[in-house]
Amino acid sequence: MWNWFYKLASPPHFYRTATVLEPWLFWPALVLLAIGLYGGLVMAPADYVQGDGYRIIYVHVPSSYLSMFTYVTMAVTSAIGLIWRMKLAFCVAAACAPIGAAFTFMSLTTGAIWGQPMWGTWWVWDPRLTSQLILFFLYLGYMFLRQALAETRQADRASGVLAVVGVVNIPIIHFSVEWWNSLHQPASLSKLETPAIAGDMLWPLLVMILAYQLLMLALLMTGIRAQVLEREKNARWVGELLDTTGHEA
């Protein structure tokens, strides 16, 4: 088992694995996105209170979920890098940051678009919204810190510590609706024993969440490959890879 773990942690081995996995994640994600959007925007009925305005959940909810999932991935891989000094773990964490920031920005933007007609304002300092905004700043802080430090190992350590410390914000986001008075609606999907959303509205949402998950992993494979090439640019295997790619082209 450990041999497999260390082999997977090898930059050239993981680079080749990510190259193979990327299209198998990306194309199913696009197909599921098309199915989920058609199901949510065309097939699902209008909500009896919100009308068609609720349909933004098919983008907002997956974005919000992936913003947190990506941060947890970044924090866990940062911790692995700090503890076991694995370069690949830091590559994964660094690749997560722009992806997570994009999902978080999409979550905040779609939430504001929904809130304006429903709440009468683009923004309120609601606990859920505020903690989600803090998550966005954590992503930005992580990326800016990496850019500010020229030495790679120092950047890995500093940004890794920030990612691990910042993970405390994730449970705050998740439980903020229960801990404080909030305009934000409580969880719907986790209450499967008594679903808070009708089945013909639910299945497109689940498809969209799966599509976003696969898309995130596909983008992560791309990001990790870029990180590995940047860090290993002087390694012989990278030169051989570039020579092979050039001959194939």
Secondary structure in CASP SS format (residue, H / E / C, confidence):
PFRMAT SS
TARGET T0000
AUTHOR 0000-0000-0000
METHOD secondary structure of the structure
MODEL  1
M C 1.00
W H 1.00
N H 1.00
W H 1.00
F H 1.00
Y H 1.00
K H 1.00
L H 1.00
A C 1.00
S C 1.00
P H 1.00
P H 1.00
H H 1.00
F H 1.00
Y H 1.00
R H 1.00
T H 1.00
A H 1.00
T H 1.00
V H 1.00
L H 1.00
E H 1.00
P H 1.00
W H 1.00
L H 1.00
F H 1.00
W H 1.00
P H 1.00
A H 1.00
L H 1.00
V H 1.00
L H 1.00
L H 1.00
A H 1.00
I H 1.00
G H 1.00
L H 1.00
Y H 1.00
G H 1.00
G H 1.00
L H 1.00
V H 1.00
M H 1.00
A C 1.00
P C 1.00
A C 1.00
D E 1.00
Y C 1.00
V C 1.00
Q C 1.00
G E 1.00
D H 1.00
G H 1.00
Y H 1.00
R H 1.00
I H 1.00
I H 1.00
Y H 1.00
V H 1.00
H H 1.00
V H 1.00
P H 1.00
S H 1.00
S H 1.00
Y H 1.00
L H 1.00
S H 1.00
M H 1.00
F H 1.00
T H 1.00
Y H 1.00
V H 1.00
T H 1.00
M H 1.00
A H 1.00
V H 1.00
T H 1.00
S H 1.00
A H 1.00
I H 1.00
G H 1.00
L H 1.00
I H 1.00
W H 1.00
R C 1.00
M C 1.00
K H 1.00
L H 1.00
A H 1.00
F H 1.00
C H 1.00
V H 1.00
A H 1.00
A H 1.00
A H 1.00
C H 1.00
A H 1.00
P H 1.00
I H 1.00
G H 1.00
A H 1.00
A H 1.00
F H 1.00
T H 1.00
F H 1.00
M H 1.00
S H 1.00
L H 1.00
T H 1.00
T H 1.00
G H 1.00
A H 1.00
I H 1.00
W H 1.00
G H 1.00
Q H 1.00
P H 1.00
M H 1.00
W H 1.00
G C 1.00
T C 1.00
W C 1.00
W C 1.00
V C 1.00
W C 1.00
D C 1.00
P H 1.00
R H 1.00
L H 1.00
T H 1.00
S H 1.00
Q H 1.00
L H 1.00
I H 1.00
L H 1.00
F H 1.00
F H 1.00
L H 1.00
Y H 1.00
L H 1.00
G H 1.00
Y H 1.00
M H 1.00
F H 1.00
L H 1.00
R H 1.00
Q H 1.00
A H 1.00
L C 1.00
A C 1.00
E C 1.00
T H 1.00
R H 1.00
Q H 1.00
A H 1.00
D H 1.00
R H 1.00
A H 1.00
S H 1.00
G H 1.00
V H 1.00
L H 1.00
A H 1.00
V H 1.00
V H 1.00
G H 1.00
V C 1.00
V C 1.00
N H 1.00
I H 1.00
P H 1.00
I H 1.00
I H 1.00
H H 1.00
F H 1.00
S H 1.00
V H 1.00
E H 1.00
W H 1.00
W C 1.00
N C 1.00
S C 1.00
L C 1.00
H C 1.00
Q C 1.00
P C 1.00
A C 1.00
S C 1.00
L C 1.00
S C 1.00
K C 1.00
L C 1.00
E C 1.00
T C 1.00
P C 1.00
A C 1.00
I C 1.00
A C 1.00
G H 1.00
D H 1.00
M H 1.00
L H 1.00
W H 1.00
P H 1.00
L H 1.00
L H 1.00
V H 1.00
M H 1.00
I H 1.00
L H 1.00
A H 1.00
Y H 1.00
Q H 1.00
L H 1.00
L H 1.00
M H 1.00
L H 1.00
A H 1.00
L H 1.00
L H 1.00
M H 1.00
T H 1.00
G H 1.00
I H 1.00
R H 1.00
A H 1.00
Q H 1.00
V H 1.00
L H 1.00
E H 1.00
R H 1.00
E C 1.00
K C 1.00
N C 1.00
A C 1.00
R H 1.00
W H 1.00
V H 1.00
G H 1.00
E H 1.00
L H 1.00
L H 1.00
D H 1.00
T H 1.00
T H 1.00
G H 1.00
H H 1.00
E H 1.00
A C 1.00
END
